Amino acid sequence: SDVCSSDLPTINDSVLIEANVIVTVDIDVAECASIKLGPKTGNAVTTLSFNAGSALSVNGNVALGDASNANRRGAINMSNGGLLVCAGLVLNNTGVNTFTAGTGEVSLTGNNIIPATVFTSFNKLTIAGGSTTLSAPTNINTLYVGVGSVIDQGTNLITLTGDFINAGGTTSGSGGLAFSLTANQLIDSYTT
């Protein structure tokens, strides 16, 4: 069911955030089946914001924008931190959808393709399951590739300003890794 009220969604609820609404995740156990940030009517923006220490687990995808109109846009704001766990990130239109990585973490759990626009910079990106394919050069502070997970960068360059931890996953592609040495960086690879 679509949830558009003050009730907390459950893992079975598909969430639609309507026009000009800002929903702030401020608990550490929020969950839902999927989220669409993009109003059904009106030319507006809907926003999902995170507080420090908050976490949202989404069984499916998090989608920005409404497919019927590029002026119906979505925004994710992780300026204050937080954790977003989801199967994948989707753009439903070519409108000015936004993602602010801030100090937050995005953890991807399913087979997915990160869109070529909007999601091109992450504070911490965790590939926790499945296979993630990059569609564009991507800037990442910390990249963690979990056991059995795959990150396929294709020909896209990953620029790392922080740590790279491969905990038994697979990296593929020919785009390369560029390390931007702004501080000490950890490069760690191990198998279990």
C-alpha positions in Angstrom: 0.0 0.0 0.0 1.1 3.6 -0.5 1.7 5.5 2.7 1.2 9.2 2.7 0.4 10.0 6.3 2.1 10.4 9.7 2.1 6.6 10.2 5.4 4.9 10.2 5.6 2.5 7.2 6.4 -1.1 7.6 8.5 -3.4 5.5 5.4 -4.2 3.4 4.5 -0.6 2.5 5.4 1.2 -0.7 6.0 4.8 0.2 5.1 7.8 -2.1 6.2 11.2 -0.8 3.9 13.9 -2.3 4.5 17.4 -3.6 6.4 19.9 -1.4 6.8 17.5 1.5 10.1 16.9 3.4 10.2 13.6 5.2 13.1 13.4 7.7 14.3 10.0 8.9 15.1 10.5 12.5 15.0 7.0 13.9 17.5 4.1 13.6 15.0 1.4 12.5 12.8 2.9 9.7 11.8 0.5 6.9 9.6 0.1 3.9 9.2 -1.9 0.7 10.1 0.9 -1.8 10.1 4.7 -1.9 9.2 7.1 -4.7 10.2 10.7 -4.3 8.2 12.5 -7.0 4.6 13.9 -6.7 1.8 12.4 -8.8 0.5 16.0 -9.5 1.9 19.5 -9.6 5.3 20.7 -10.5 7.2 20.3 -7.3 10.0 18.6 -5.4 9.6 16.0 -2.6 12.5 15.4 -0.3 13.8 12.6 1.9 16.2 13.9 4.5 18.3 12.1 7.1 19.4 13.1 10.6 22.7 11.9 12.1 22.4 8.3 13.4 19.2 7.6 11.5 18.8 4.6 9.2 16.2 3.6 6.6 16.1 0.1 5.1 14.2 -0.3 1.8 13.6 -3.8 0.4 13.3 -2.5 -3.1 14.5 0.6 -5.0 14.5 4.3 -4.1 13.2 6.3 -7.1 13.5 10.0 -7.8 11.0 11.8 -10.0 7.7 11.0 -11.6 7.9 9.4 -15.0 5.0 11.4 -16.5 6.6 14.9 -15.9 10.2 16.0 -15.6 9.1 18.9 -13.3 7.9 16.4 -10.7 11.2 15.9 -8.9 12.7 14.1 -6.0 15.6 14.9 -3.6 17.6 12.9 -1.1 19.6 15.0 1.5 22.2 13.2 3.6 24.0 16.4 4.7 23.6 15.4 8.3 24.6 11.8 7.8 22.3 8.8 8.1 22.2 5.4 6.4 20.1 4.4 3.4 20.0 0.7 2.7 18.2 -0.2 -0.6 18.3 -2.6 -3.5 19.1 0.2 -6.0 18.7 3.9 -7.0 16.5 4.9 -9.9 15.7 8.0 -11.8 12.2 8.1 -13.3 12.7 11.3 -15.3 15.3 13.7 -16.6 14.2 16.6 -14.3 16.5 18.3 -11.8 16.4 15.5 -9.2 19.1 15.8 -6.6 21.2 13.7 -4.2 23.3 15.3 -1.5 25.8 12.8 -0.1 26.8 14.9 2.9 28.2 12.6 5.6 25.7 9.8 4.9 26.2 6.2 3.8 24.4 4.4 0.9 24.4 0.6 1.1 23.2 -1.2 -2.1 21.9 -4.8 -1.6 20.6 -5.9 -5.0 21.5 -6.1 -8.6 21.4 -2.5 -9.9 22.7 0.1 -12.3 23.5 3.5 -10.7 22.2 6.2 -13.1 24.7 8.3 -15.1 23.4 11.5 -13.5 22.5 12.7 -10.0 24.2 9.7 -8.1 27.8 10.5 -9.1 29.2 11.4 -5.7 29.0 9.4 -2.4 30.4 9.9 1.1 30.4 6.2 1.8 29.2 3.6 -0.7 28.8 0.1 0.4 28.1 -2.7 -2.1 26.5 -5.1 0.4 25.0 -7.6 -2.1 24.3 -8.3 -5.7 26.1 -6.5 -8.5 26.3 -2.7 -8.9 27.2 -1.2 -12.2 28.4 2.4 -12.5 27.1 4.4 -15.5 29.4 7.4 -15.0 32.7 8.5 -13.4 32.0 8.5 -9.6 33.5 10.3 -6.7 33.5 8.3 -3.4 35.0 9.1 -0.1 34.9 5.5 1.3 34.1 2.4 -0.9 33.3 -0.9 0.8 32.7 -4.0 -1.3 31.2 -6.8 0.7 31.6 -10.6 0.5 30.2 -12.0 -2.7 29.3 -8.5 -4.0 30.4 -7.0 -7.3 31.1 -3.5 -8.4 31.4 -3.1 -12.2 32.7 0.3 -13.1 32.9 -0.4 -16.8 35.1 2.3 -18.3 34.2 4.8 -15.6 36.9 6.2 -13.2 36.3 5.9 -9.5 37.9 8.8 -7.6 38.5 7.9 -3.9 39.2 10.5 -1.3 39.1 8.1 1.6 39.3 4.3 2.1 38.9 1.4 -0.2 37.9 -1.9 1.5 37.3 -5.0 -0.4 36.0 -7.6 2.1 35.8 -10.5 -0.4 33.8 -8.9 -3.3 34.7 -8.5 -6.9 35.7 -5.3 -8.7 35.6 -5.3 -12.5 36.0 -2.9 -15.4 38.8 -0.9 -16.9 38.0 2.6 -15.6 40.5 2.5 -12.8 40.8 3.9 -9.3 42.2 7.4 -8.7 43.3 8.1 -5.1 43.0 11.7 -4.1 45.5 12.0 -1.2 43.9 14.5 1.1 44.8 12.4 4.2 46.0 8.9 5.0 44.0 6.3 3.0 43.4 2.7 3.8 43.5 0.2 1.0 42.4 -3.2 2.3 41.5 -6.4 0.6 40.8 -9.7 2.2 38.8 -12.9 1.7 36.9 -15.0 4.2 
